[in-house]
Amino acid sequence: MSLEPDPDLIAPNEIAYRLELTPAQLKITHAALKSYLDDFGHHEPDVHRVIHELLDKLPDEHSIRAIDLNRELRGG
């Protein structure tokens, strides 16, 4: 049994993935994260911290609200 780290694993704090989102996808992602944050157990501070870190990477709340989901889904 080897104790050497697996070179295929992503290290802590390493960028794991880059993601490009359309405005509709961005709005839904933001809403999903907010919902998850609101509904997740309040005894999970580490999960809350990570969710806040994710939300901090997204545009501000005003910018998200400005996305017209219906218009985006209609394609224009």
DSSP file (Angstrom, degrees, kcal/mol; ACC not computed):
  #  RESIDUE AA STRUCTURE BP1 BP2  ACC     N-H-->O    O-->H-N    N-H-->O    O-->H-N    TCO  KAPPA ALPHA  PHI   PSI    X-CA   Y-CA   Z-CA
    1    1 A M              0   0    0      0, 0.0     2,-0.3     0, 0.0     0, 0.0   0.000 360.0 360.0 360.0 124.4    0.0    0.0    0.0
    2    2 A S        -     0   0    0      1,-0.1     0, 0.0     2,-0.1     0, 0.0  -0.709 360.0-163.9 -93.7 139.4    1.5    3.3   -1.1
    3    3 A L        +     0   0    0     -2,-0.3    -1,-0.1     2,-0.1     3,-0.1   0.296  54.0 118.8-100.3   7.6    1.1    6.5    0.9
    4    4 A E  S    S-     0   0    0      1,-0.1    -2,-0.1     3,-0.0     2,-0.0  -0.494  75.1-101.1 -73.0 143.3    2.1    8.7   -2.0
    5    5 A P        -     0   0    0      0, 0.0    -1,-0.1     0, 0.0    -2,-0.1  -0.340  35.6-109.6 -64.8 144.9   -0.5   11.2   -3.1
    6    6 A D    >   -     0   0    0      1,-0.1     3,-1.6    -3,-0.1    -3,-0.0  -0.642  20.9-148.3 -74.3 120.1   -2.5   10.2   -6.2
    7    7 A P  T 3  S+     0   0    0      0, 0.0    -1,-0.1     0, 0.0    -3,-0.0   0.664  94.4  61.9 -67.5 -14.1   -1.3   12.6   -9.0
    8    8 A D  T 3  S+     0   0    0      2,-0.1     2,-0.2    -3,-0.0    -2,-0.0   0.575  85.2  95.1 -86.9  -9.9   -4.8   12.5  -10.6
    9    9 A L  S <  S-     0   0    0     -3,-1.6     2,-0.5     1,-0.1     0, 0.0  -0.531  80.3-117.6 -82.1 149.4   -6.5   14.0   -7.5
   10   10 A I        -     0   0    0     -2,-0.2     3,-0.1     4,-0.0     6,-0.1  -0.734  31.6-128.2 -85.5 129.1   -7.2   17.7   -7.3
   11   11 A A    >   -     0   0    0     -2,-0.5     3,-2.0     1,-0.1    -1,-0.0  -0.379  35.4 -83.5 -75.1 154.7   -5.4   19.3   -4.4
   12   12 A P  T 3  S+     0   0    0      0, 0.0    -1,-0.1     0, 0.0     3,-0.1  -0.314 116.4  12.4 -56.2 139.9   -7.2   21.4   -1.8
   13   13 A N  T 3  S+     0   0    0      1,-0.3     2,-0.3    -3,-0.1    -2,-0.1   0.512  97.0 130.2  67.5   8.1   -7.6   25.0   -3.0
   14   14 A E  S <  S-     0   0    0     -3,-2.0     2,-0.3     1,-0.1    -1,-0.3  -0.707  71.8-103.0 -87.3 142.0   -6.6   24.1   -6.6
   15   15 A I        -     0   0    0     -2,-0.3     3,-0.1     1,-0.2    -4,-0.1  -0.512  40.3-177.7 -64.8 123.2   -8.9   25.2   -9.4
   16   16 A A        -     0   0    0     -2,-0.3     2,-0.3     1,-0.3    -1,-0.2   0.763  58.6  -2.2 -95.8 -29.5  -10.8   22.1  -10.3
   17   17 A Y        -     0   0    0      2,-0.0     2,-0.4     0, 0.0    -1,-0.3  -0.977  52.8-142.2-165.1 142.9  -12.9   23.3  -13.2
   18   18 A R        -     0   0    0     -2,-0.3     2,-0.4    -3,-0.1    -3,-0.0  -0.928  24.3-166.2-111.3 140.3  -13.7   26.4  -15.2
   19   19 A L        -     0   0    0     -2,-0.4     2,-0.5     2,-0.0    -2,-0.0  -0.988  13.7-155.3-135.4 128.9  -17.3   26.9  -16.3
   20   20 A E        -     0   0    0     -2,-0.4     2,-0.4     6,-0.0    -2,-0.0  -0.900  21.0-169.8-102.5 131.0  -18.9   29.2  -18.9
   21   21 A L        -     0   0    0     -2,-0.5    -2,-0.0     4,-0.0     0, 0.0  -0.927  20.3-130.8-123.3 143.8  -22.6   30.0  -18.3
   22   22 A T     >  -     0   0    0     -2,-0.4     4,-2.7     1,-0.1     5,-0.2  -0.411  42.1-100.5 -75.3 166.1  -25.2   31.7  -20.3
   23   23 A P  H  > S+     0   0    0      0, 0.0     4,-2.5     0, 0.0     5,-0.2   0.908 125.7  50.1 -56.3 -41.2  -27.2   34.4  -18.4
   24   24 A A  H  > S+     0   0    0      1,-0.2     4,-2.3     2,-0.2     5,-0.2   0.926 111.9  47.2 -63.2 -44.0  -30.1   32.0  -17.9
   25   25 A Q  H  > S+     0   0    0      1,-0.2     4,-2.5     2,-0.2    -1,-0.2   0.884 111.6  51.8 -64.5 -38.4  -27.7   29.3  -16.6
   26   26 A L  H  X S+     0   0    0     -4,-2.7     4,-2.6     2,-0.2    -2,-0.2   0.927 109.9  48.1 -63.0 -46.0  -26.1   31.9  -14.3
   27   27 A K  H  X S+     0   0    0     -4,-2.5     4,-2.4     1,-0.2    -2,-0.2   0.910 114.3  46.1 -63.1 -42.1  -29.4   33.0  -12.9
   28   28 A I  H  X S+     0   0    0     -4,-2.3     4,-2.6     2,-0.2    -1,-0.2   0.891 111.9  51.2 -68.8 -39.0  -30.5   29.5  -12.2
   29   29 A T  H  X S+     0   0    0     -4,-2.5     4,-2.4     2,-0.2    -2,-0.2   0.926 111.5  48.0 -61.5 -45.1  -27.2   28.6  -10.7
   30   30 A H  H  X S+     0   0    0     -4,-2.6     4,-2.5     1,-0.2    -2,-0.2   0.931 112.9  48.0 -61.0 -46.8  -27.4   31.6   -8.4
   31   31 A A  H  X S+     0   0    0     -4,-2.4     4,-2.5     1,-0.2    -2,-0.2   0.893 111.5  50.7 -62.8 -39.8  -31.0   30.7   -7.4
   32   32 A A  H  X S+     0   0    0     -4,-2.6     4,-2.8     2,-0.2    -1,-0.2   0.916 111.1  47.5 -65.2 -43.0  -30.0   27.1   -6.7
   33   33 A L  H  X S+     0   0    0     -4,-2.4     4,-2.5     2,-0.2    -2,-0.2   0.915 112.9  48.5 -64.7 -42.2  -27.1   28.0   -4.5
   34   34 A K  H  X S+     0   0    0     -4,-2.5     4,-2.5     2,-0.2    -2,-0.2   0.918 113.5  47.7 -63.4 -42.7  -29.2   30.5   -2.5
   35   35 A S  H  X S+     0   0    0     -4,-2.5     4,-2.4     2,-0.2     5,-0.2   0.920 111.9  49.4 -63.4 -44.6  -32.0   27.9   -2.1
   36   36 A Y  H  X S+     0   0    0     -4,-2.8     4,-2.0     1,-0.2    -1,-0.2   0.905 111.4  49.8 -61.2 -41.6  -29.4   25.3   -1.0
   37   37 A L  H  < S+     0   0    0     -4,-2.5    -2,-0.2     1,-0.2    -1,-0.2   0.917 113.6  45.5 -63.0 -43.9  -28.0   27.8    1.5
   38   38 A D  H  < S+     0   0    0     -4,-2.5    -2,-0.2     1,-0.2    -1,-0.2   0.845 120.4  38.7 -68.5 -34.4  -31.4   28.6    2.9
   39   39 A D  H  < S+     0   0    0     -4,-2.4    -2,-0.2    -5,-0.2    -1,-0.2   0.666  92.2 101.0 -93.3 -17.9  -32.5   24.9    3.1
   40   40 A F  S  < S-     0   0    0     -4,-2.0     4,-0.1    -5,-0.2    -4,-0.0  -0.364  88.9 -84.4 -72.9 148.9  -29.3   23.3    4.2
   41   41 A G    >   -     0   0    0      1,-0.2     3,-1.0     2,-0.1    -1,-0.1  -0.178  29.8-136.6 -51.8 136.4  -28.9   22.4    7.9
   42   42 A H  T 3  S+     0   0    0      1,-0.3    -1,-0.2    -3,-0.1    -2,-0.1   0.444  98.0  72.1 -78.0   1.5  -27.7   25.3   10.0
   43   43 A H  T 3  S+     0   0    0      1,-0.2    -1,-0.3     2,-0.0     3,-0.1   0.086  78.5  82.8-101.4  22.3  -25.3   22.9   11.8
   44   44 A E    <>  +     0   0    0     -3,-1.0     4,-2.2     1,-0.1     3,-0.4  -0.579  46.6 161.4-122.8  67.2  -23.0   22.7    8.7
   45   45 A P  H  > S+     0   0    0      0, 0.0     4,-2.3     0, 0.0    -1,-0.1   0.820  74.5  56.3 -61.4 -31.6  -20.8   25.8    8.9
   46   46 A D  H  > S+     0   0    0      2,-0.2     4,-1.9     1,-0.2     5,-0.1   0.901 108.9  46.3 -67.1 -39.4  -18.2   24.3    6.5
   47   47 A V  H  > S+     0   0    0     -3,-0.4     4,-2.5     2,-0.2    -1,-0.2   0.918 111.9  51.4 -67.5 -43.0  -20.9   23.8    3.8
   48   48 A H  H  X S+     0   0    0     -4,-2.2     4,-2.5     1,-0.2    -2,-0.2   0.902 108.3  52.7 -58.9 -41.7  -22.3   27.3    4.4
   49   49 A R  H  X S+     0   0    0     -4,-2.3     4,-2.2     1,-0.2    -1,-0.2   0.924 110.1  46.9 -61.2 -45.4  -18.8   28.7    4.0
   50   50 A V  H  X S+     0   0    0     -4,-1.9     4,-2.3     2,-0.2    -1,-0.2   0.901 111.1  51.6 -66.0 -40.5  -18.2   26.9    0.7
   51   51 A I  H  X S+     0   0    0     -4,-2.5     4,-2.7     1,-0.2    -1,-0.2   0.921 110.4  48.9 -61.8 -43.0  -21.6   28.0   -0.6
   52   52 A H  H  X S+     0   0    0     -4,-2.5     4,-2.3     2,-0.2    -2,-0.2   0.887 108.6  53.8 -63.2 -38.5  -20.8   31.6    0.3
   53   53 A E  H  X S+     0   0    0     -4,-2.2     4,-0.7     2,-0.2    -1,-0.2   0.909 110.6  47.1 -61.7 -41.2  -17.4   31.3   -1.5
   54   54 A L  H >X S+     0   0    0     -4,-2.3     3,-1.1     1,-0.2     4,-0.6   0.936 111.6  49.6 -64.4 -47.0  -19.3   30.1   -4.6
   55   55 A L  H >< S+     0   0    0     -4,-2.7     3,-1.0     1,-0.3    -2,-0.2   0.856 104.8  59.3 -61.9 -34.4  -21.8   33.0   -4.4
   56   56 A D  H 3< S+     0   0    0     -4,-2.3    -1,-0.3     1,-0.2    -2,-0.2   0.739 100.2  57.1 -66.6 -21.8  -19.0   35.5   -4.0
   57   57 A K  H << S+     0   0    0     -3,-1.1    -1,-0.2    -4,-0.7    -2,-0.2   0.653  97.4  77.9 -81.8 -15.8  -17.6   34.3   -7.3
   58   58 A L  S << S-     0   0    0     -3,-1.0     3,-0.1    -4,-0.6     6,-0.0  -0.474  97.9 -84.0 -89.3 162.7  -20.9   35.2   -9.1
   59   59 A P        -     0   0    0      0, 0.0    -1,-0.2     0, 0.0     5,-0.1  -0.151  62.3 -80.2 -58.6 163.2  -22.0   38.7  -10.1
   60   60 A D     >  -     0   0    0      1,-0.1     4,-2.0    -3,-0.1     3,-0.3  -0.136  43.0-101.8 -66.3 164.5  -23.7   40.7   -7.4
   61   61 A E  H  > S+     0   0    0      1,-0.2     4,-2.6     2,-0.2     5,-0.2   0.848 120.5  55.3 -56.0 -40.7  -27.4   40.2   -6.5
   62   62 A H  H  > S+     0   0    0      1,-0.2     4,-1.5     2,-0.2    -1,-0.2   0.915 108.4  48.2 -61.9 -43.8  -28.5   43.3   -8.5
   63   63 A S  H  4 S+     0   0    0     -3,-0.3     4,-0.5     2,-0.2    -1,-0.2   0.884 111.7  49.7 -65.0 -38.8  -26.9   42.0  -11.7
   64   64 A I  H >< S+     0   0    0     -4,-2.0     3,-1.4     1,-0.2    -2,-0.2   0.924 109.4  51.4 -66.3 -43.9  -28.5   38.6  -11.2
   65   65 A R  H 3< S+     0   0    0     -4,-2.6    -1,-0.2     1,-0.3    -2,-0.2   0.812 101.3  63.4 -62.8 -28.9  -31.9   40.1  -10.7
   66   66 A A  T 3< S+     0   0    0     -4,-1.5     2,-0.5    -5,-0.2    -1,-0.3   0.660  79.0 100.2 -71.8 -15.1  -31.5   42.1  -13.9
   67   67 A I    <   -     0   0    0     -3,-1.4     2,-1.1    -4,-0.5     3,-0.1  -0.620  69.9-144.6 -74.6 120.9  -31.3   38.9  -15.9
   68   68 A D     >  -     0   0    0     -2,-0.5     4,-2.6     1,-0.2     5,-0.2  -0.760  13.6-169.2 -87.9 100.1  -34.8   38.4  -17.5
   69   69 A L  H  > S+     0   0    0     -2,-1.1     4,-2.7     1,-0.2     5,-0.2   0.888  83.0  52.5 -61.3 -42.7  -35.0   34.6  -17.4
   70   70 A N  H  > S+     0   0    0      1,-0.2     4,-1.6     2,-0.2    -1,-0.2   0.923 112.0  45.8 -60.2 -44.1  -38.1   34.5  -19.7
   71   71 A R  H  >>S+     0   0    0      1,-0.2     5,-2.4     2,-0.2     4,-0.7   0.913 112.9  50.4 -64.8 -42.3  -36.4   36.6  -22.3
   72   72 A E  H ><5S+     0   0    0     -4,-2.6     3,-0.7     1,-0.2    -2,-0.2   0.897 109.9  49.9 -62.5 -40.8  -33.2   34.5  -22.1
   73   73 A L  H 3<5S+     0   0    0     -4,-2.7    -1,-0.2     1,-0.2    -2,-0.2   0.798 107.4  54.1 -70.9 -27.6  -35.1   31.3  -22.4
   74   74 A R  H 3<5S-     0   0    0     -4,-1.6    -1,-0.2    -5,-0.2    -2,-0.2   0.617 119.6-113.4 -78.4 -12.3  -37.0   32.6  -25.5
   75   75 A G  T <<5       0   0    0     -3,-0.7    -3,-0.2    -4,-0.7    -2,-0.1   0.760 360.0 360.0  89.9  26.2  -33.6   33.4  -27.0
   76   76 A G      <       0   0    0     -5,-2.4    -4,-0.2     0, 0.0    -5,-0.1   0.496 360.0 360.0 171.2 360.0  -33.6   37.1  -27.1
